[in-house]
Amino acid sequence: MGHVRLRRDLNLQIAKRFGEKATRPHAEKVLHRAKALADMRAVRSSVADRISIGMHGHGTHTSVVLSVTGRNGDEIASYLEYGYVNDWADRHLAGKFIMSEARYG
């Protein structure tokens, strides 16, 4: 019986060699799951029509990005994802965890 030793930086070496092409199939799966979760969970949300999920490559990896524009034009994706405290209504609004669950599917 023999042993095989893999380099510690094997993932990085593969990413450098194949770049975005190697990570694109997984990113596409995450993108489709995120869109499905957003459609399902944000139906009654006031920002449902302002949710945008996109994908773009960066040299060694592919990013899937959630973008949500608030009523005043601010980027509020983190509020939708993780929740926030609404001072005006004096209550905590729970997050939807769209990207977190799409990533682990």
C-alpha positions as CSV (number, residue, x, y, z in Angstrom):
1,M,0.0,0.0,0.0
2,G,1.4,3.4,-0.9
3,H,0.7,6.9,0.1
4,V,0.0,9.9,-2.1
5,R,0.9,13.3,-0.9
6,L,-0.9,16.3,-2.4
7,R,0.6,19.8,-2.3
8,R,-1.0,22.1,0.3
9,D,-1.7,24.7,-2.4
10,L,-3.2,22.3,-4.9
11,N,-6.5,24.1,-5.0
12,L,-4.7,27.4,-5.7
13,Q,-2.6,25.8,-8.4
14,I,-5.7,24.4,-10.1
15,A,-7.4,27.8,-9.9
16,K,-4.3,29.5,-11.4
17,R,-4.2,27.0,-14.2
18,F,-7.9,26.8,-15.1
19,G,-9.1,30.1,-13.6
20,E,-12.8,31.0,-13.8
21,K,-13.6,28.0,-16.1
22,A,-13.0,25.6,-13.2
23,T,-15.3,27.4,-10.7
24,R,-18.1,28.6,-13.2
25,P,-20.2,25.4,-13.1
26,H,-20.5,25.5,-9.3
27,A,-21.2,29.2,-9.4
28,E,-24.0,28.7,-11.9
29,K,-25.6,26.1,-9.5
30,V,-25.4,28.6,-6.6
31,L,-26.8,31.4,-8.8
32,H,-29.9,29.3,-9.8
33,R,-30.5,28.2,-6.2
34,A,-30.1,31.8,-4.9
35,K,-32.7,33.0,-7.5
36,A,-35.1,30.3,-6.5
37,L,-34.7,31.1,-2.8
38,A,-35.1,34.8,-3.4
39,D,-38.3,34.2,-5.4
40,M,-39.7,32.0,-2.7
41,R,-38.7,33.9,0.5
42,A,-39.0,37.6,-0.6
43,V,-42.5,37.3,-2.1
44,R,-44.1,39.5,0.6
45,S,-41.0,41.8,1.0
46,S,-41.2,45.4,-0.1
47,V,-37.9,44.9,-2.0
48,A,-38.9,41.8,-3.9
49,D,-38.8,43.7,-7.2
50,R,-35.4,45.2,-6.5
51,I,-33.4,42.0,-5.8
52,S,-30.7,41.3,-8.4
53,I,-28.4,38.3,-8.4
54,G,-25.5,38.2,-10.8
55,M,-22.3,36.3,-11.5
56,H,-18.9,37.4,-12.8
57,G,-15.4,35.8,-13.0
58,H,-12.2,37.2,-11.4
59,G,-9.1,35.5,-12.6
60,T,-9.0,32.5,-10.2
61,H,-12.7,32.4,-9.1
62,T,-16.3,33.2,-10.0
63,S,-18.4,35.4,-7.7
64,V,-22.2,35.2,-7.2
65,V,-23.4,38.6,-5.9
66,L,-26.7,39.5,-4.3
67,S,-27.7,43.2,-4.8
68,V,-30.7,44.8,-3.2
69,T,-31.6,48.5,-3.6
70,G,-33.6,50.1,-0.9
71,R,-36.3,52.7,-1.3
72,N,-33.8,55.6,-1.0
73,G,-31.2,54.0,-3.4
74,D,-28.9,52.5,-0.7
75,E,-27.5,49.0,-1.0
76,I,-29.3,46.9,1.6
77,A,-28.3,43.3,0.6
78,S,-26.8,42.6,4.1
79,Y,-30.0,43.6,5.8
80,L,-32.0,41.2,3.7
81,E,-29.5,38.5,4.2
82,Y,-28.8,38.8,7.9
83,G,-31.7,40.8,9.3
84,Y,-31.7,44.1,11.1
85,V,-33.4,46.2,13.8
86,N,-36.0,48.5,12.5
87,D,-35.9,51.6,14.9
88,W,-39.1,53.1,13.5
89,A,-41.1,50.0,14.2
90,D,-39.0,49.1,17.3
91,R,-38.6,45.4,16.3
92,H,-36.1,43.0,14.8
93,L,-36.7,41.8,11.3
94,A,-35.2,38.4,10.6
95,G,-32.9,37.8,7.7
96,K,-33.8,35.6,4.7
97,F,-30.3,33.9,4.5
98,I,-30.7,33.5,0.7
99,M,-27.0,33.4,-0.2
100,S,-25.9,31.4,2.8
101,E,-28.3,28.6,2.0
102,A,-27.7,28.8,-1.7
103,R,-24.0,28.3,-1.2
104,Y,-24.5,25.1,0.8
105,G,-27.6,24.0,-1.1
